[in-house]
Amino acid sequence: MKDYLPYLVGGLAGMLIAILLSSLLALTGTPQLILFGLLPAVGGAVAERVVQRRSGNS
């Protein structure tokens, strides 16, 4: 479970950013679905990669 923590934190951050952008830009429909599909996955991947680089486990 510890190995998944950076991905989960990044996914949560991506979801929060998606919610914020969706409400600020008043997105609906397909753009909103794309935003909620991409940002959590990208946030998780970036956070996981940053943690791997810092720990030297690349």
Phi and psi restraints in degrees (range 20) as a CNS / XPLOR table:
assign (resid 1 and name C) (resid 2 and name N)
       (resid 2 and name CA) (resid 2 and name C) 1.0 -61.9 20.0 2
assign (resid 2 and name N) (resid 2 and name CA)
       (resid 2 and name C) (resid 3 and name N) 1.0 -33.3 20.0 2
assign (resid 2 and name C) (resid 3 and name N)
       (resid 3 and name CA) (resid 3 and name C) 1.0 -68.0 20.0 2
assign (resid 3 and name N) (resid 3 and name CA)
       (resid 3 and name C) (resid 4 and name N) 1.0 -25.7 20.0 2
assign (resid 3 and name C) (resid 4 and name N)
       (resid 4 and name CA) (resid 4 and name C) 1.0 -88.5 20.0 2
assign (resid 4 and name N) (resid 4 and name CA)
       (resid 4 and name C) (resid 5 and name N) 1.0 -10.9 20.0 2
assign (resid 4 and name C) (resid 5 and name N)
       (resid 5 and name CA) (resid 5 and name C) 1.0 -57.7 20.0 2
assign (resid 5 and name N) (resid 5 and name CA)
       (resid 5 and name C) (resid 6 and name N) 1.0 -46.8 20.0 2
assign (resid 5 and name C) (resid 6 and name N)
       (resid 6 and name CA) (resid 6 and name C) 1.0 -60.5 20.0 2
assign (resid 6 and name N) (resid 6 and name CA)
       (resid 6 and name C) (resid 7 and name N) 1.0 -38.4 20.0 2
assign (resid 6 and name C) (resid 7 and name N)
       (resid 7 and name CA) (resid 7 and name C) 1.0 -66.9 20.0 2
assign (resid 7 and name N) (resid 7 and name CA)
       (resid 7 and name C) (resid 8 and name N) 1.0 -41.3 20.0 2
assign (resid 7 and name C) (resid 8 and name N)
       (resid 8 and name CA) (resid 8 and name C) 1.0 -65.1 20.0 2
assign (resid 8 and name N) (resid 8 and name CA)
       (resid 8 and name C) (resid 9 and name N) 1.0 -41.4 20.0 2
assign (resid 8 and name C) (resid 9 and name N)
       (resid 9 and name CA) (resid 9 and name C) 1.0 -65.1 20.0 2
assign (resid 9 and name N) (resid 9 and name CA)
       (resid 9 and name C) (resid 10 and name N) 1.0 -43.5 20.0 2
assign (resid 9 and name C) (resid 10 and name N)
       (resid 10 and name CA) (resid 10 and name C) 1.0 -65.4 20.0 2
assign (resid 10 and name N) (resid 10 and name CA)
       (resid 10 and name C) (resid 11 and name N) 1.0 -38.2 20.0 2
assign (resid 10 and name C) (resid 11 and name N)
       (resid 11 and name CA) (resid 11 and name C) 1.0 -64.6 20.0 2
assign (resid 11 and name N) (resid 11 and name CA)
       (resid 11 and name C) (resid 12 and name N) 1.0 -40.6 20.0 2
assign (resid 11 and name C) (resid 12 and name N)
       (resid 12 and name CA) (resid 12 and name C) 1.0 -64.8 20.0 2
assign (resid 12 and name N) (resid 12 and name CA)
       (resid 12 and name C) (resid 13 and name N) 1.0 -42.4 20.0 2
assign (resid 12 and name C) (resid 13 and name N)
       (resid 13 and name CA) (resid 13 and name C) 1.0 -62.5 20.0 2
assign (resid 13 and name N) (resid 13 and name CA)
       (resid 13 and name C) (resid 14 and name N) 1.0 -41.8 20.0 2
assign (resid 13 and name C) (resid 14 and name N)
       (resid 14 and name CA) (resid 14 and name C) 1.0 -63.2 20.0 2
assign (resid 14 and name N) (resid 14 and name CA)
       (resid 14 and name C) (resid 15 and name N) 1.0 -38.3 20.0 2
assign (resid 14 and name C) (resid 15 and name N)
       (resid 15 and name CA) (resid 15 and name C) 1.0 -66.3 20.0 2
assign (resid 15 and name N) (resid 15 and name CA)
       (resid 15 and name C) (resid 16 and name N) 1.0 -42.1 20.0 2
assign (resid 15 and name C) (resid 16 and name N)
       (resid 16 and name CA) (resid 16 and name C) 1.0 -63.7 20.0 2
assign (resid 16 and name N) (resid 16 and name CA)
       (resid 16 and name C) (resid 17 and name N) 1.0 -39.5 20.0 2
assign (resid 16 and name C) (resid 17 and name N)
       (resid 17 and name CA) (resid 17 and name C) 1.0 -66.1 20.0 2
assign (resid 17 and name N) (resid 17 and name CA)
       (resid 17 and name C) (resid 18 and name N) 1.0 -39.4 20.0 2
assign (resid 17 and name C) (resid 18 and name N)
       (resid 18 and name CA) (resid 18 and name C) 1.0 -63.4 20.0 2
assign (resid 18 and name N) (resid 18 and name CA)
       (resid 18 and name C) (resid 19 and name N) 1.0 -41.6 20.0 2
assign (resid 18 and name C) (resid 19 and name N)
       (resid 19 and name CA) (resid 19 and name C) 1.0 -63.9 20.0 2
assign (resid 19 and name N) (resid 19 and name CA)
       (resid 19 and name C) (resid 20 and name N) 1.0 -44.3 20.0 2
assign (resid 19 and name C) (resid 20 and name N)
       (resid 20 and name CA) (resid 20 and name C) 1.0 -62.1 20.0 2
assign (resid 20 and name N) (resid 20 and name CA)
       (resid 20 and name C) (resid 21 and name N) 1.0 -49.3 20.0 2
assign (resid 20 and name C) (resid 21 and name N)
       (resid 21 and name CA) (resid 21 and name C) 1.0 -64.1 20.0 2
assign (resid 21 and name N) (resid 21 and name CA)
       (resid 21 and name C) (resid 22 and name N) 1.0 -39.2 20.0 2
assign (resid 21 and name C) (resid 22 and name N)
       (resid 22 and name CA) (resid 22 and name C) 1.0 -62.8 20.0 2
assign (resid 22 and name N) (resid 22 and name CA)
       (resid 22 and name C) (resid 23 and name N) 1.0 -41.3 20.0 2
assign (resid 22 and name C) (resid 23 and name N)
       (resid 23 and name CA) (resid 23 and name C) 1.0 -75.0 20.0 2
assign (resid 23 and name N) (resid 23 and name CA)
       (resid 23 and name C) (resid 24 and name N) 1.0 -37.7 20.0 2
assign (resid 23 and name C) (resid 24 and name N)
       (resid 24 and name CA) (resid 24 and name C) 1.0 -68.3 20.0 2
assign (resid 24 and name N) (resid 24 and name CA)
       (resid 24 and name C) (resid 25 and name N) 1.0 -39.5 20.0 2
assign (resid 24 and name C) (resid 25 and name N)
       (resid 25 and name CA) (resid 25 and name C) 1.0 -93.4 20.0 2
assign (resid 25 and name N) (resid 25 and name CA)
       (resid 25 and name C) (resid 26 and name N) 1.0 -1.4 20.0 2
assign (resid 25 and name C) (resid 26 and name N)
       (resid 26 and name CA) (resid 26 and name C) 1.0 52.7 20.0 2
assign (resid 26 and name N) (resid 26 and name CA)
       (resid 26 and name C) (resid 27 and name N) 1.0 47.8 20.0 2
assign (resid 26 and name C) (resid 27 and name N)
       (resid 27 and name CA) (resid 27 and name C) 1.0 -78.9 20.0 2
assign (resid 27 and name N) (resid 27 and name CA)
       (resid 27 and name C) (resid 28 and name N) 1.0 144.6 20.0 2
assign (resid 27 and name C) (resid 28 and name N)
       (resid 28 and name CA) (resid 28 and name C) 1.0 -141.4 20.0 2
assign (resid 28 and name N) (resid 28 and name CA)
       (resid 28 and name C) (resid 29 and name N) 1.0 163.0 20.0 2
assign (resid 28 and name C) (resid 29 and name N)
       (resid 29 and name CA) (resid 29 and name C) 1.0 71.1 20.0 2
assign (resid 29 and name N) (resid 29 and name CA)
       (resid 29 and name C) (resid 30 and name N) 1.0 -140.3 20.0 2
assign (resid 29 and name C) (resid 30 and name N)
       (resid 30 and name CA) (resid 30 and name C) 1.0 -61.1 20.0 2
assign (resid 30 and name N) (resid 30 and name CA)
       (resid 30 and name C) (resid 31 and name N) 1.0 -44.1 20.0 2
assign (resid 30 and name C) (resid 31 and name N)
       (resid 31 and name CA) (resid 31 and name C) 1.0 -59.1 20.0 2
assign (resid 31 and name N) (resid 31 and name CA)
       (resid 31 and name C) (resid 32 and name N) 1.0 -37.5 20.0 2
assign (resid 31 and name C) (resid 32 and name N)
       (resid 32 and name CA) (resid 32 and name C) 1.0 -67.3 20.0 2
assign (resid 32 and name N) (resid 32 and name CA)
       (resid 32 and name C) (resid 33 and name N) 1.0 -41.0 20.0 2
assign (resid 32 and name C) (resid 33 and name N)
       (resid 33 and name CA) (resid 33 and name C) 1.0 -63.2 20.0 2
assign (resid 33 and name N) (resid 33 and name CA)
       (resid 33 and name C) (resid 34 and name N) 1.0 -41.7 20.0 2
assign (resid 33 and name C) (resid 34 and name N)
       (resid 34 and name CA) (resid 34 and name C) 1.0 -64.2 20.0 2
assign (resid 34 and name N) (resid 34 and name CA)
       (resid 34 and name C) (resid 35 and name N) 1.0 -43.2 20.0 2
assign (resid 34 and name C) (resid 35 and name N)
       (resid 35 and name CA) (resid 35 and name C) 1.0 -60.0 20.0 2
assign (resid 35 and name N) (resid 35 and name CA)
       (resid 35 and name C) (resid 36 and name N) 1.0 -46.4 20.0 2
assign (resid 35 and name C) (resid 36 and name N)
       (resid 36 and name CA) (resid 36 and name C) 1.0 -73.9 20.0 2
assign (resid 36 and name N) (resid 36 and name CA)
       (resid 36 and name C) (resid 37 and name N) 1.0 -19.0 20.0 2
assign (resid 36 and name C) (resid 37 and name N)
       (resid 37 and name CA) (resid 37 and name C) 1.0 -84.5 20.0 2
assign (resid 37 and name N) (resid 37 and name CA)
       (resid 37 and name C) (resid 38 and name N) 1.0 -38.2 20.0 2
assign (resid 37 and name C) (resid 38 and name N)
       (resid 38 and name CA) (resid 38 and name C) 1.0 -88.2 20.0 2
assign (resid 38 and name N) (resid 38 and name CA)
       (resid 38 and name C) (resid 39 and name N) 1.0 -45.1 20.0 2
assign (resid 38 and name C) (resid 39 and name N)
       (resid 39 and name CA) (resid 39 and name C) 1.0 -62.5 20.0 2
assign (resid 39 and name N) (resid 39 and name CA)
       (resid 39 and name C) (resid 40 and name N) 1.0 -43.3 20.0 2
assign (resid 39 and name C) (resid 40 and name N)
       (resid 40 and name CA) (resid 40 and name C) 1.0 -63.5 20.0 2
assign (resid 40 and name N) (resid 40 and name CA)
       (resid 40 and name C) (resid 41 and name N) 1.0 -39.5 20.0 2
assign (resid 40 and name C) (resid 41 and name N)
       (resid 41 and name CA) (resid 41 and name C) 1.0 -67.3 20.0 2
assign (resid 41 and name N) (resid 41 and name CA)
       (resid 41 and name C) (resid 42 and name N) 1.0 -43.9 20.0 2
assign (resid 41 and name C) (resid 42 and name N)
       (resid 42 and name CA) (resid 42 and name C) 1.0 -66.9 20.0 2
assign (resid 42 and name N) (resid 42 and name CA)
       (resid 42 and name C) (resid 43 and name N) 1.0 -42.5 20.0 2
assign (resid 42 and name C) (resid 43 and name N)
       (resid 43 and name CA) (resid 43 and name C) 1.0 -60.6 20.0 2
assign (resid 43 and name N) (resid 43 and name CA)
       (resid 43 and name C) (resid 44 and name N) 1.0 -42.0 20.0 2
assign (resid 43 and name C) (resid 44 and name N)
       (resid 44 and name CA) (resid 44 and name C) 1.0 -64.9 20.0 2
assign (resid 44 and name N) (resid 44 and name CA)
       (resid 44 and name C) (resid 45 and name N) 1.0 -43.1 20.0 2
assign (resid 44 and name C) (resid 45 and name N)
       (resid 45 and name CA) (resid 45 and name C) 1.0 -65.8 20.0 2
assign (resid 45 and name N) (resid 45 and name CA)
       (resid 45 and name C) (resid 46 and name N) 1.0 -41.6 20.0 2
assign (resid 45 and name C) (resid 46 and name N)
       (resid 46 and name CA) (resid 46 and name C) 1.0 -66.7 20.0 2
assign (resid 46 and name N) (resid 46 and name CA)
       (resid 46 and name C) (resid 47 and name N) 1.0 -44.8 20.0 2
assign (resid 46 and name C) (resid 47 and name N)
       (resid 47 and name CA) (resid 47 and name C) 1.0 -62.3 20.0 2
assign (resid 47 and name N) (resid 47 and name CA)
       (resid 47 and name C) (resid 48 and name N) 1.0 -42.2 20.0 2
assign (resid 47 and name C) (resid 48 and name N)
       (resid 48 and name CA) (resid 48 and name C) 1.0 -63.2 20.0 2
assign (resid 48 and name N) (resid 48 and name CA)
       (resid 48 and name C) (resid 49 and name N) 1.0 -41.6 20.0 2
assign (resid 48 and name C) (resid 49 and name N)
       (resid 49 and name CA) (resid 49 and name C) 1.0 -66.2 20.0 2
assign (resid 49 and name N) (resid 49 and name CA)
       (resid 49 and name C) (resid 50 and name N) 1.0 -40.4 20.0 2
assign (resid 49 and name C) (resid 50 and name N)
       (resid 50 and name CA) (resid 50 and name C) 1.0 -63.4 20.0 2
assign (resid 50 and name N) (resid 50 and name CA)
       (resid 50 and name C) (resid 51 and name N) 1.0 -43.2 20.0 2
assign (resid 50 and name C) (resid 51 and name N)
       (resid 51 and name CA) (resid 51 and name C) 1.0 -65.1 20.0 2
assign (resid 51 and name N) (resid 51 and name CA)
       (resid 51 and name C) (resid 52 and name N) 1.0 -40.3 20.0 2
assign (resid 51 and name C) (resid 52 and name N)
       (resid 52 and name CA) (resid 52 and name C) 1.0 -64.0 20.0 2
assign (resid 52 and name N) (resid 52 and name CA)
       (resid 52 and name C) (resid 53 and name N) 1.0 -41.8 20.0 2
assign (resid 52 and name C) (resid 53 and name N)
       (resid 53 and name CA) (resid 53 and name C) 1.0 -66.8 20.0 2
assign (resid 53 and name N) (resid 53 and name CA)
       (resid 53 and name C) (resid 54 and name N) 1.0 -39.6 20.0 2
assign (resid 53 and name C) (resid 54 and name N)
       (resid 54 and name CA) (resid 54 and name C) 1.0 -67.5 20.0 2
assign (resid 54 and name N) (resid 54 and name CA)
       (resid 54 and name C) (resid 55 and name N) 1.0 -34.1 20.0 2
assign (resid 54 and name C) (resid 55 and name N)
       (resid 55 and name CA) (resid 55 and name C) 1.0 -87.0 20.0 2
assign (resid 55 and name N) (resid 55 and name CA)
       (resid 55 and name C) (resid 56 and name N) 1.0 -10.5 20.0 2
assign (resid 55 and name C) (resid 56 and name N)
       (resid 56 and name CA) (resid 56 and name C) 1.0 80.1 20.0 2
assign (resid 56 and name N) (resid 56 and name CA)
       (resid 56 and name C) (resid 57 and name N) 1.0 21.1 20.0 2
assign (resid 56 and name C) (resid 57 and name N)
       (resid 57 and name CA) (resid 57 and name C) 1.0 -98.9 20.0 2
assign (resid 57 and name N) (resid 57 and name CA)
       (resid 57 and name C) (resid 58 and name N) 1.0 32.6 20.0 2
